Amino acid sequence: MYKIAVLGDRDSVLGFRAIGLETHFAETPEEAAPVLHKLAGGEAAIIYITEQLASGLSGEIATYKEKTVPAIIPIPGRQGSMGMGMAALKSAVERAVGADIL
């Protein structure tokens, strides 16, 4: 059975635990990389990751981009949005539809 996990700093992701998502805390990309690989290795179908960590793990995230599972989705952290989530959504829609409709 697949899980939905959230990876990021404690303040940004702790609230997701209240709605039943599995939370993992990391303050730096170096701390987050092994957790991301463990989750992507079979535990999680969807991994939400704060944009701050995702920006430092772009190479690692790219290795999973063409795979069906897991879906790695950047979300804003406590510092606010960096625009990565919208850019990823725009790119996915463009690939699926063949044109930029957003």
Residue, then its C-alpha position, 0 to 999 in steps of 0.5 A: m500500500y502506497k503512502i502520501a508523505v510530506l518532507g520539509d522543515r518542521d514548521s512547514v510540514l507538521g500540520f500535515r500530520a493532523i490530516g493523516l499524512e506521513t511527515h518527515f523533517a529536514e532542514t537542509p537538502e543534505e538531510a533531506a536527500p536520503v529521506l527522499h530516496k527512501l520514500a521514492g524507493g517504494e514507500a510513497a506514491i506522492i511526496y510533497i516537498t517544500e520548495q526550499l528543499a526541492s530547489g537544493l535537490s533538483g538533481e535528485i528530483a529529476t531522476y524520478k521525473e519520468k517515473t509514474v511513481p512517486a509523484i514529487i510535488p513542491i509546495p510552499g514552505r513557511q518562508g512562502s512560495m518560490g513559484m516552483g509548484m506553479a512552474a512544475l504544474k505548467s510544465a506538466v500541463e504543457r507536456a500533457v496537452g502539447a501547448d501552454i494553456l495556463 
